[in-house]
Amino acid sequence: VATEEAEVERIEAIFQQATTNGVENLEHLTGAQARALEPELNAHAAILSPESGVFDSHGYMLALQGEIEDAGGSVVISAPFEGAAPLPGGGFSIRVGGEGAMSLTSRLLVTAPGLSSQDVAARIEGYPAADIPARHLGKGIYFRLTGPAPFNRLIYPPPIPGALGTHYRKDLGGQGVFGPDLAYVETEDYSVDPAKAEEFARYIRRFWPGVTVERLTPDYAGIRPKLHGPGEPQPDFQLHGAANHGMEGLMALFGIESPGLTSSLAIGEAVAESLTARV
């Protein structure tokens, strides 16, 4: 949603990039057309993406677990990665901690531990330190809306530097949720400051003038494993294979922040294609 004329160019750039990336059925909307769909919306112009929505992330992960197990694989939790070393004939020896501590061998190794990506890469013997990108913690908090949800569709104002910015969604239970903002932090802190409700309300009023501070309640926080700091250009996800670190059979993923979950099947395909192409 462009809430004023000055934002039209920014959402048009999103339209062009989405079209290049193969997003289907995008439509340009005038402000009047957008308000006809969402009467409480403040919009000068908008882009409609009927293919976009929300989904049940836990159901999705359970479905993936079922497919892995049907194929003879296992999903193991409470098994921290303690380190790995390449084997002379190829593959890796992997040290697993926890109550069932063990060592195992694997022909291929893929690491995708989010906030721990840099630490895990450093625990792999022979992994070049120069190939491990710097980690920045980008905290984002959410506020939940009490009472009726104002919109049926996802509502996104233009992105802020380095992140999507505070947007609206109606969750699977029918409640409205706003977030996330972006604050760079030094430690993993998942608290939500209720005093930020006023700041959220000011931002939300750009596209929903009817919001009141009293209807916003603190919800939850997340921390994104960003590869850029404040004021730096935002890079894409980084999938480091042998061409990066020189270690055959290893794929190390860095900076898989939002929307890493909804991109996960495409990321998996890219990882599989890269590894099998070299086997």
C-alpha positions in Angstrom: 0.0 0.0 0.0 1.2 3.5 -0.9 -0.3 5.8 1.6 0.8 8.9 -0.4 2.0 9.9 -3.8 5.7 9.8 -2.7 5.4 6.0 -2.0 4.0 5.0 -5.4 7.5 4.6 -6.9 8.5 2.3 -4.1 5.6 -0.1 -4.4 6.0 0.0 -8.2 9.6 -1.3 -7.8 8.2 -4.1 -5.7 5.7 -4.9 -8.5 8.5 -5.1 -11.1 10.7 -7.2 -8.9 7.9 -9.6 -8.1 7.0 -9.9 -11.8 10.7 -10.7 -12.6 10.7 -13.3 -9.8 7.6 -15.1 -11.3 4.9 -13.9 -8.8 1.5 -14.5 -10.5 -1.7 -12.5 -10.8 -0.4 -9.2 -9.4 -2.7 -6.2 -10.0 -2.3 -2.5 -9.7 -5.1 -0.8 -7.7 -6.1 2.8 -7.4 -6.7 4.1 -3.9 -10.5 3.9 -4.5 -10.2 0.3 -5.7 -8.1 -0.6 -2.6 -10.7 1.0 -0.3 -13.5 -0.8 -2.0 -11.8 -4.1 -0.9 -10.7 -2.8 2.5 -12.9 0.2 3.6 -10.8 1.1 6.6 -7.6 1.4 4.6 -5.8 4.6 3.8 -4.4 4.1 0.4 -3.2 6.4 -2.4 -2.5 3.3 -4.6 -1.8 -0.4 -3.9 -0.7 -3.7 -5.4 -3.0 -6.7 -4.9 -1.4 -10.1 -4.7 -4.2 -12.7 -4.5 -1.6 -15.5 -4.3 -0.3 -14.2 -0.9 -1.6 -15.3 2.5 -0.7 -16.9 5.8 -0.3 -20.6 6.6 -0.1 -23.0 9.5 3.7 -23.1 10.1 3.5 -25.9 12.7 1.2 -28.0 10.5 3.7 -27.4 7.7 6.7 -28.6 9.8 4.7 -31.7 10.9 4.0 -32.5 7.2 7.7 -32.2 6.3 8.6 -34.4 9.3 6.1 -37.0 8.0 7.6 -36.9 4.5 11.1 -37.3 5.9 10.1 -40.2 8.1 8.2 -41.9 5.2 11.5 -41.7 3.2 13.4 -43.5 6.0 14.8 -40.3 7.6 14.6 -39.1 11.2 14.0 -35.8 12.9 16.0 -35.6 16.1 15.6 -32.8 18.7 17.7 -32.0 21.8 20.8 -33.1 19.9 23.1 -30.1 19.8 25.8 -29.9 17.1 29.2 -29.8 18.8 31.4 -30.0 15.8 32.4 -31.8 12.6 35.5 -32.7 10.7 36.0 -33.8 7.1 36.9 -37.4 6.5 39.9 -38.4 4.3 37.7 -40.3 1.8 34.9 -37.7 1.7 32.0 -37.0 4.0 32.1 -35.8 7.6 32.4 -37.0 11.2 29.8 -35.2 13.3 29.8 -34.8 17.1 26.4 -34.6 18.6 25.8 -33.6 22.3 22.9 -34.0 24.6 21.7 -37.0 26.7 22.3 -39.3 23.7 25.7 -37.9 22.8 27.3 -39.7 19.9 29.4 -39.4 16.8 28.1 -40.2 13.4 29.3 -39.9 9.8 27.5 -38.4 6.8 28.3 -38.1 3.1 26.8 -34.6 3.0 26.4 -31.9 5.7 24.0 -29.0 5.5 23.9 -26.4 8.3 21.0 -24.0 8.7 20.8 -23.1 12.4 19.6 -19.5 12.0 21.1 -17.4 14.8 23.8 -20.0 15.4 25.0 -20.2 11.8 28.3 -18.5 12.4 29.0 -20.4 15.5 28.2 -23.7 13.9 30.4 -23.0 10.8 33.3 -22.1 13.2 32.9 -25.6 14.8 33.6 -27.4 11.5 37.3 -28.2 11.3 38.9 -26.5 8.3 36.1 -24.1 7.6 37.8 -20.8 6.6 37.1 -18.0 9.0 37.1 -15.5 6.2 34.0 -17.2 4.7 31.9 -16.7 7.8 29.9 -13.5 7.4 29.4 -11.2 10.4 26.2 -11.7 12.4 23.8 -8.9 13.4 20.8 -9.5 15.6 17.7 -7.7 14.3 14.9 -7.8 16.9 11.3 -7.3 15.9 8.3 -7.1 18.2 4.6 -7.6 17.6 1.4 -6.1 19.0 -1.9 -8.0 18.9 -5.2 -6.1 18.3 -8.1 -6.6 20.7 -11.5 -6.6 19.2 -12.5 -7.1 15.5 -9.9 -7.3 12.9 -10.0 -4.3 10.5 -8.8 -6.0 7.4 -9.3 -9.4 5.7 -6.1 -9.2 3.7 -2.5 -8.8 4.5 -1.6 -5.1 4.5 2.0 -4.0 3.9 3.2 -0.4 3.7 6.5 0.1 1.8 9.5 -1.6 3.4 11.7 0.2 5.8 15.5 0.2 5.3 16.8 -3.3 6.1 13.4 -5.0 6.7 9.8 -5.3 5.6 8.6 -2.9 8.3 5.5 -3.1 10.5 2.7 -4.7 8.6 -0.7 -6.2 9.3 -2.0 -9.8 9.2 -5.0 -11.6 10.4 -3.8 -14.8 12.0 -5.4 -18.2 11.6 -7.6 -17.5 14.7 -9.0 -14.4 13.1 -7.1 -11.8 15.3 -5.2 -8.8 13.9 -1.5 -8.7 14.5 1.0 -5.9 13.7 4.7 -6.1 13.4 7.6 -6.5 13.3 9.6 -3.3 13.8 13.4 -3.5 13.7 15.9 -2.8 16.4 19.5 -4.0 16.4 20.5 -5.7 19.7 23.6 -7.2 21.1 22.0 -10.1 23.0 19.0 -12.4 22.5 16.2 -10.6 24.4 12.7 -11.6 23.6 10.8 -9.2 25.8 8.2 -6.8 24.4 8.1 -3.3 25.9 4.4 -2.3 26.3 5.5 1.4 26.1 6.2 0.9 22.4 2.4 0.7 21.7 2.3 4.4 21.0 5.1 4.2 18.5 3.4 1.3 16.8 0.1 3.2 16.7 1.7 6.2 15.0 3.2 4.0 12.3 0.0 2.0 11.8 -2.1 5.2 11.4 -0.4 5.7 8.1 -2.5 2.9 6.6 -5.2 2.5 9.2 -6.2 5.8 10.7 -8.8 4.1 13.0 -6.2 2.4 15.3 -6.1 3.4 18.9 -3.3 2.7 21.4 -5.8 1.1 23.8 -6.5 -1.8 21.4 -2.8 -2.8 21.0 -1.5 -5.4 23.5 2.1 -6.7 23.6 2.4 -10.0 21.8 5.8 -11.6 21.1 9.3 -10.9 19.7 11.6 -12.5 17.3 15.3 -12.0 16.4 16.5 -12.3 12.8 20.0 -13.4 11.9 20.8 -10.4 9.7 24.0 -10.2 7.6 23.9 -6.4 7.5 24.1 -3.8 10.2 22.3 -0.4 10.5 22.6 1.7 7.3 24.1 -1.2 5.3 22.5 -2.6 2.1 20.4 -5.7 2.8 21.9 -8.8 1.1 20.0 -11.9 0.0 20.2 -15.3 1.8 23.7 -16.8 1.5 24.1 -20.5 0.6 27.8 -21.2 0.9 29.0 -24.4 -0.9 32.4 -25.7 -2.0 32.9 -22.7 -4.3 32.9 -20.5 -1.2 34.7 -22.5 1.5 36.4 -25.3 -0.5 34.8 -28.2 1.4 33.1 -30.7 -0.8 29.8 -32.0 0.4 29.1 -29.1 2.8 26.5 -26.4 2.4 26.4 -23.7 5.1 23.4 -21.3 5.1 23.7 -17.8 6.5 21.2 -15.0 7.0 18.1 -17.2 6.6 15.7 -14.7 8.2 12.1 -13.9 7.4 10.8 -15.0 4.9 13.1 -18.1 5.3 10.1 -20.2 6.5 8.0 -19.6 3.4 11.0 -19.8 1.2 12.2 -23.1 2.8 11.1 -25.4 -0.1 12.8 -23.2 -2.7 15.9 -23.0 -0.4 15.9 -26.8 0.0 15.7 -27.2 -3.8 18.6 -24.8 -4.3 20.7 -26.7 -1.7 19.9 -30.1 -3.1 20.7 -29.0 -6.7 24.0 -27.5 -5.7 25.1 -30.6 -3.7 24.0 -33.2 -6.2 25.5 -31.3 -9.1 29.0 -31.8 -7.4 28.5 -35.5 -6.4 
